[in-house]
C-alpha cells in the first residue's frame, strides 16, 4: 500500500502536483511530507494543505512509501545518492534525465519512475507521460497512474518517445498560447476590444479542445461540420493553408524534437 508520500523539492510543478494529490484525496495530508531548501515554500504549503514539513531530504524519504523527487536536473544526482538507502519507490520529474541514469544512483532493487507533466498541471489539466524500470510492480504502476491523473491526464509511454512527447505536451502549450494571442489580435484588428477578443479566443480554443475529447470524432470531421460550401469558415481554412499554417505547426514540432535530442547528446 502507498499510504505515505514525500516530495523533495516544492517548486511550481511540485506544488501543482501536491495540490492535485490532496484535492483528489489520493493520500491524506497528514501522510504527506515535503522538503525544500527554501523553508518558506514548505511552510506556506504546509499551512495551505495541512501536510508535514521535513528537515532534510533524507528524513522526507524515510517517512514515505513513495518519494517524488522534483528538483532541477543538475541537482538530482546528489539528492538520489543521499536518499538511496531509504527508498524503494521513487518518482522523478527531472527533464532529460533518463531511467537508466536515475536507477544507477539508487539501490538496484528500487522501483524508479520518470514522469513528464506539462505546465497545465497548474490548473489540474496537465498531460503527463511516464515510464519505469524493470522493478516496477503492477500496484506501483497503478499508483503512478492515479498520482498523475490527480493533476490532469496521463499515459505510459516508451522512453524513446519522450522527445516527441516533450514537443507535443511540454512545448506545444506555448504554441497554443501564441495561437490564442494571434486570434485575439485579429479580433482587435477587426474592431473588438482586447478583453473581449481574448475572452472569445480563450473560450473558442478551450471549447474546441473539449469537443475533440468528448465527441470522440477526428478533428478533420469537426472541421467539415463547421465548413459550409463556399462559406466563411472554408474561406478562412483556405487562407490558413495558403499561408502555410499546417506546415508551420509540423515544423515547429519537428524543430522542438530535434532540439531536445541534441540537448540529450
C-alpha positions as CSV (number, residue, x, y, z in Angstrom):
1,X,0.0,0.0,0.0
2,X,1.2,3.5,-0.8
3,X,-0.1,5.3,2.3
4,X,2.7,7.8,2.7
5,X,4.1,10.2,0.2
6,X,7.0,12.6,0.2
7,X,8.1,15.5,-2.1
8,X,11.7,16.6,-2.3
9,X,11.6,20.0,-4.0
10,X,8.5,22.1,-3.8
11,X,8.7,24.4,-6.9
12,X,5.8,25.4,-9.1
13,X,5.4,21.9,-10.6
14,X,5.7,20.1,-7.3
15,X,3.2,22.5,-5.7
16,X,0.7,21.9,-8.5
17,X,1.1,18.1,-8.1
18,X,0.7,18.4,-4.3
19,X,-2.5,20.3,-4.8
20,X,-3.8,17.7,-7.1
21,X,-2.9,14.8,-4.8
22,X,-4.6,16.5,-1.8
23,X,-7.7,17.6,-3.7
24,X,-8.1,14.1,-5.2
25,X,-7.6,12.6,-1.7
26,X,-5.1,10.1,-3.1
27,X,-3.0,10.4,0.1
28,X,-4.2,12.0,3.3
29,X,-2.4,15.3,4.1
30,X,-1.1,14.0,7.4
31,X,0.7,11.3,5.5
32,X,2.5,13.7,3.1
33,X,5.9,15.0,3.9
34,X,7.6,17.8,2.0
35,X,11.1,19.2,1.9
36,X,12.7,22.1,0.1
37,X,15.9,24.1,0.8
38,X,13.6,27.2,0.9
39,X,11.7,26.6,4.1
40,X,9.3,29.5,3.3
41,X,7.9,27.4,0.4
42,X,7.3,24.3,2.6
43,X,5.8,26.4,5.4
44,X,3.4,28.0,3.1
45,X,2.3,24.7,1.5
46,X,2.0,23.1,5.0
47,X,-0.3,25.9,6.1
48,X,-2.4,25.6,2.9
49,X,-2.8,21.8,2.6
50,X,-2.0,20.6,6.2
51,X,1.0,18.5,5.1
52,X,4.1,17.8,7.1
53,X,7.5,19.5,6.6
54,X,10.7,17.6,6.8
55,X,14.1,18.8,8.0
56,X,16.0,17.4,5.0
57,X,15.7,15.2,2.0
58,X,16.7,12.0,4.0
59,X,14.1,12.5,6.6
60,X,11.5,13.1,3.9
61,X,12.4,9.9,2.2
62,X,12.5,7.9,5.4
63,X,8.9,9.0,6.2
64,X,7.3,7.8,3.0
65,X,6.4,4.7,0.9
66,X,6.8,6.8,-2.3
67,X,9.3,9.6,-2.8
68,X,8.7,12.2,-5.5
69,X,12.0,13.9,-6.4
70,X,11.1,17.2,-8.0
71,X,14.4,19.1,-8.1
72,X,16.3,20.6,-11.0
73,X,18.2,18.1,-13.3
74,X,21.6,19.5,-12.1
75,X,20.7,18.6,-8.5
76,X,19.1,15.2,-8.9
77,X,22.2,13.0,-8.8
78,X,23.2,14.5,-5.4
79,X,19.7,14.0,-4.0
80,X,19.4,10.4,-5.2
81,X,22.7,9.5,-3.7
82,X,21.6,10.9,-0.3
83,X,18.3,9.0,-0.2
84,X,19.3,5.8,-1.9
85,X,19.4,3.8,1.3
86,X,15.9,4.9,2.3
87,X,13.8,4.5,-0.9
88,X,12.2,1.5,-2.6
89,X,9.9,3.6,-4.9
90,X,11.0,6.8,-6.5
91,X,9.2,9.2,-8.9
92,X,11.4,11.7,-10.7
93,X,10.3,14.8,-12.6
94,X,13.8,15.8,-13.8
95,X,13.7,16.7,-17.5
96,X,16.2,15.0,-19.8
97,X,17.2,12.5,-17.1
98,X,16.5,9.0,-18.2
99,X,15.6,5.9,-16.3
100,X,19.0,4.3,-16.6
101,X,20.7,7.3,-15.0
102,X,18.2,7.5,-12.2
103,X,18.4,3.8,-11.5
104,X,22.2,3.9,-11.4
105,X,22.1,6.4,-8.5
106,X,19.7,4.3,-6.4
107,X,19.6,0.8,-4.9
108,X,19.4,-1.9,-7.6
109,X,16.1,-3.1,-6.2
110,X,14.4,0.3,-6.2
111,X,11.4,0.9,-8.5
112,X,12.0,4.0,-10.5
113,X,9.5,6.1,-12.4
114,X,10.2,9.0,-14.7
115,X,7.3,11.4,-15.2
116,X,6.9,14.4,-17.5
117,X,4.0,16.7,-16.7
118,X,3.4,19.9,-18.5
119,X,2.7,23.5,-17.4
120,X,-1.1,22.9,-17.3
121,X,-0.6,21.0,-14.1
122,X,-1.1,24.4,-12.5
123,X,-4.8,24.2,-13.4
124,X,-5.2,20.5,-13.0
125,X,-5.1,19.9,-16.7
126,X,-1.6,18.5,-17.3
127,X,-0.8,15.9,-19.9
128,X,1.8,13.6,-18.3
129,X,3.9,10.8,-19.7
130,X,5.5,8.2,-17.5
131,X,7.9,5.3,-17.9
132,X,9.6,3.0,-15.4
133,X,12.3,0.5,-14.8
134,X,12.1,-3.3,-14.6
135,X,11.5,-3.3,-10.8
136,X,8.1,-1.6,-11.1
137,X,5.1,-3.6,-9.9
138,X,1.5,-3.5,-11.2
139,X,0.5,-1.9,-7.9
140,X,3.1,0.8,-8.3
141,X,2.2,1.5,-11.9
142,X,-1.5,1.8,-10.9
143,X,-0.4,4.3,-8.1
144,X,1.5,6.4,-10.6
145,X,-1.5,6.5,-13.0
146,X,-3.6,7.7,-10.1
147,X,-0.9,10.2,-9.0
148,X,-0.6,11.7,-12.5
149,X,-4.3,11.7,-13.0
150,X,-4.8,13.8,-9.9
151,X,-3.5,16.9,-11.8
152,X,-4.6,16.0,-15.4
153,X,-4.4,13.2,-17.8
154,X,-1.6,10.7,-18.3
155,X,-0.2,7.8,-20.4
156,X,2.5,5.2,-20.1
157,X,5.0,5.9,-22.9
158,X,8.2,4.2,-24.2
159,X,11.1,6.4,-23.1
160,X,12.4,6.6,-26.6
161,X,9.3,8.7,-27.5
162,X,9.8,11.2,-24.7
163,X,11.4,13.8,-27.0
164,X,8.2,13.7,-29.2
165,X,6.1,14.0,-26.0
166,X,8.2,17.0,-24.9
167,X,7.3,18.7,-28.2
168,X,3.6,17.8,-28.2
169,X,2.9,18.3,-24.5
170,X,5.8,20.2,-23.0
171,X,6.4,22.9,-25.6
172,X,3.2,23.0,-27.6
173,X,1.2,24.8,-24.8
174,X,3.4,27.8,-25.7
175,X,2.4,27.3,-29.4
176,X,-1.3,27.3,-28.3
177,X,-0.8,30.4,-26.2
178,X,0.7,32.1,-29.3
179,X,-2.3,31.0,-31.3
180,X,-4.7,32.4,-28.7
181,X,-2.9,35.7,-28.7
182,X,-2.9,35.8,-32.5
183,X,-6.7,35.1,-32.6
184,X,-7.3,37.8,-30.1
185,X,-5.1,40.3,-32.0
186,X,-7.0,39.6,-35.2
187,X,-10.2,40.3,-33.3
188,X,-8.8,43.6,-32.2
189,X,-7.7,44.4,-35.7
190,X,-11.4,43.9,-36.8
191,X,-12.9,46.0,-34.1
192,X,-13.2,44.1,-30.9
193,X,-11.8,45.3,-27.6
194,X,-8.7,43.5,-26.4
195,X,-10.5,42.0,-23.4
196,X,-13.5,40.8,-25.4
197,X,-11.3,39.4,-28.1
198,X,-9.2,37.5,-25.6
199,X,-12.2,36.1,-23.8
200,X,-13.7,34.9,-27.1
201,X,-10.4,33.3,-28.3
202,X,-9.8,31.5,-25.0
203,X,-13.3,30.0,-24.9
204,X,-13.1,29.1,-28.5
205,X,-9.8,27.1,-28.1
206,X,-11.0,25.6,-24.8
207,X,-14.3,24.5,-26.2
208,X,-12.8,23.2,-29.4
209,X,-10.4,21.0,-27.4
210,X,-13.2,19.7,-25.3
211,X,-15.3,18.9,-28.4
212,X,-12.5,16.8,-29.8
213,X,-12.1,15.0,-26.5
214,X,-15.7,14.4,-25.7
215,X,-17.3,13.8,-29.1
216,X,-14.8,11.1,-30.0
217,X,-14.5,12.1,-33.7
218,X,-11.5,13.1,-35.7
219,X,-10.7,16.8,-35.8
220,X,-11.0,16.8,-39.6
221,X,-14.6,15.7,-39.3
222,X,-15.3,18.5,-36.9
223,X,-13.7,20.9,-39.3
224,X,-16.1,19.6,-42.1
225,X,-19.1,20.2,-39.8
226,X,-18.2,23.8,-39.4
227,X,-17.4,24.4,-43.1
228,X,-20.4,25.3,-45.2
229,X,-19.9,25.2,-49.0
230,X,-18.5,28.5,-50.2
231,X,-18.9,29.8,-46.6
232,X,-16.9,32.0,-44.3
233,X,-15.1,29.1,-42.5
234,X,-14.0,27.5,-45.7
235,X,-12.6,30.8,-46.8
236,X,-10.6,31.1,-43.6
237,X,-9.3,27.5,-43.8
238,X,-8.2,28.1,-47.3
239,X,-6.2,31.2,-46.1
240,X,-4.6,29.2,-43.4
241,X,-3.4,26.5,-45.9
242,X,-2.3,29.1,-48.4
243,X,-0.2,30.8,-45.8
244,X,1.5,27.6,-44.5
245,X,-0.4,27.0,-41.3
246,X,-0.2,23.2,-41.5
247,X,3.5,23.2,-42.4
248,X,4.4,25.8,-39.7
249,X,2.8,23.7,-36.9
250,X,4.5,20.5,-38.1
251,X,7.9,22.2,-38.5
252,X,7.6,23.7,-35.0
253,X,7.1,20.2,-33.6
254,X,10.0,18.8,-35.7
255,X,12.4,21.5,-34.6
256,X,11.4,21.0,-30.9
257,X,12.1,17.3,-31.1
258,X,15.4,17.9,-32.9
259,X,16.5,20.4,-30.2
260,X,15.5,18.0,-27.4
261,X,17.5,15.2,-29.0
262,X,20.5,17.4,-29.4
263,X,20.4,18.6,-25.8
264,X,20.4,15.0,-24.6
265,X,23.6,14.3,-26.5
